[in-house]
Amino acid sequence: MSDDDQELGITESKTHNTGEWYAEVVRKAGLADYGPEGMSGFIVTRPRAYAVWERLQGFLDAKFKDTGVQNAYFPLFIPESYLEREKDIVEGFDPEVAWVDEAGNKELEERLAVRPTSESIITPYISQWVRSHRDLPLRVNQWCSVVRWEATETKPFFRTKEFLWQEGHTAHATHEDAWAETMTRLDQYESVYEDLLALPVLKGQKPDHDKFPGADTTTTVEALMPDGKSVQAGTSHHLGQSFAEAFDITYSDEDEEERTAHTTSWGLSWRALGALIMTHSDEQGLVLPHTVAPTQVVVVPIWQEDTKDDVLEYAEGVADELDDAGIRVELDDRDERNPGFKFNEHELNGIPLRIEIGPHEVDDEELTLVHRPDGESVEVDREGVAETVREEFDEIYAKLYATAEETLDDGVREADDRAEILGTLGQHGGYVKAPWCGDEACEEPIKEPLAAEIVMVPFEDEDPLADGDHGETCAMCDDDAERTAYFAKTY
């Protein structure tokens, strides 16, 4: 094996050494580099990964705007006095907040927090913008980065000290309107994963002891990774009136009575990229669906000296036709690399579809199409190549989704007692559904030995244990079960 081949090749096993395999894919597929020495937990996002993020951003931003959201931008720094106006925010984020207390050569009169989240800087302005019921609902969103000084081990895209995300904030007249908003955003997050990233997810809510600080309810979409760990893939919070009361978001109703608004916040981060990479990629490198791939098709001409001109002319015509049809295509006509090297390189970089063109294809007016996920090869007519490629895209997407769906379906198991939960999580990972009394203390016997936790409970109207008339007891104690809990190890 040459040095070039070694550099291209993935040497770690996804099944047996998932963490090292993931880090190798991120590096060798040109997705990210680690930050400067002394800045552990920060990454440099390279163009290929950022292009995927931009496509996710465009997909989600369009959904936001179709449902009344306007983009804005708020300061990176939050005065300490603002943060302290909502005590639950301070208590919930204090261990992760980075502070600035000096600028230039001068000590600041008031410390500034580098935003860990923006409720405390956005809500005061919403309170200025809302005066009447006619100002409601008010919906703003910002695309930005936040900093959380994580004490735990970091992993590119899954858990970094600075990360990119969007955070939306809304104010409403009623509890019901705010709940409808919360669920609208959760449904949009589900669509990102299922319709853009080929990843099925579970929807539900966080247990009360794990909801967003100060929220009434935190809803979540959870994605199961191939190694059996869960990813909190996006959250939407019904904040009730706690933030509105802390920051005085009031309005005059139709009878000129002063009312307190109900607010929401919701966010999805580049953790979605981590879930995408880990779920679909393999021992050959990155795998991407066409929906987010920076390059969707690579055309690789294969020639000998006596056929070079004809093959290149044919390949250029195919690439031009795809480009004219709006398909993101690359023609790899490099002289200095052989076809095998090119195939390996493009597989490593996650290009969903490869078109191989040699003298045989030119003579027969055909194309050989190769699917990235599984190497399936099909011969098709040259005519109508753009429509054919779109059909192949759909088939590739369906393959990716089906594999991820099988992982999720196989990864949900049931248990009735602590020993069964521990045994199942220890052996298989995935999600374990168990009856739960609702007491946080009953999470500890699972969290302590396995670092697993309750990642989700179903919504009340979808949980047969929520009606209180079922006769089941908690898997941890003898009290009546009030909810179904999903236990899992997490990223």
C-alpha positions, 0 to 999 in steps of 0.5 A: 500500500502506498503512503497516499493510499494509507492516508486515504484509508480508514484504519479503525473499526466502526463496530469495535472502536467507534470513537477512534473511527469517528475521529479518523473519518472527521479528520481524513474526510476533511471535516474538521481540525482540532483547535490550537494547542491549549484550547482543548474542546474547540475545532476548526470547521473545514469547508466540506463540513461547513457546506453541509451545515449551510444546507441544513441551515437553509432547509430549516431557515426556510421552514422557520420563515414559512411559519412567521419567524424573523431572523435577528442577531443579539450580542455575544456578551451578556451582562451578569445582571441580565443573567441573574434576573432568571435564577434558574438560568444562573444555577443551570449554566453556572458551571459552564459559563465563560466570563470576561472581566477585563477589556484592554487594560481596564477591569470591567465594571460588570462581568460579561458572560460569553453566551451559553444561551440567549434567553437572558439577552433576547427576552429583555428586548422582547419585553420592549417590543411587546406592548399590545396583544396586536404585537403577538405572537412575536417570533425571532431566531438567531444563527450564532455560536455559543460557548459552554465550558464543558468539563466532560470529554469533547468530540467534534460536532457532538460536544465542543466548548463552542458550537454553532446552532440556531436559537428561536424565541417567541412570545404568545398571548396564551399557554395553548399558543405557546404549546402549539409553537413548541410542537411546531418547532419540534416537528420541524426538527424531526423533519430535518432528521427524517427528510434531510439527513435520512435519520429517523428519530423519537419524539417526546419530552424530557423528565422534569428533573432534566428540563431546560432551567426555568422551563415548564416543559422541554420537548426533544427529538432523540437519535440512536447511534450505531454504537447504541448511544442516544443523541439529544438531536434538538430541543423545543422548550415551553417556558411558561411565564417564568422568563416573561415574569423575570423580564416583564414581558406584558401586554394589553389585551383586547379589554386593556387589561395587562397580561403576562406573556407565555414564551418559548425557546428552541434550538438545534446545533451542529450536533446534527452533523455528528449524528449524520456522520456517525450513523451513515459513514463506514470503514471507507469514510464519510457517507452523505445523502444527496440532500446535503452533500457538497458534491452530489455526483462525481464523473470519473473518465477512464481511458487509455491513450488511444481513447482519451479524447473520446472518453473525456469529451463524452464525460464532459458532456455528461457533467455539463448536462448535470450541472445545467440541471442544477445537480452539484457535479465534479468532473475528475479528469486528473491525469496524475491519479489512477481510477482506483485512487480516485474511487477511494478518495471520492468514497472517503469524501462521501460523494453519494453517486459516482459515474464511471465512463470508459470506452465501453460506455462511450461506444454503447451510449451508456453510463455506469453508476455506483452508489456510495453506501453499498457499492451497488453498480447499475448500467443506464442509458446516457439519454436523460441522465439528469432524471436518472441521477435524481431517481438514483438519489432517491434510492440511495436516500431510501437505503440510508434511511432504511438502515438507520430505521433498522438500527432504531427499531432493533435498539428499543427494548423493554424491561421491568426491573433494575437488573434487566435495565442494567443488563440490556443497556450493558450488553446492547445499548440502545433504548430501554423502556421501563415503567417509572414512578417519576422520582429523580432518585429512581434514575440514580441506580442506572446512572451511577453504574452505567452513566445512563439516564432517562433521555425521554418520556413519551408525551402524556397522550401517547403514554399508556402509563400516564392515565394512572390506572394500569397497576404497574409499578416502577422498575426501581421501587414499589411505587405506582408507575406514572410514566414510561421512561426511555433509559440510554447512554448518551453523547 
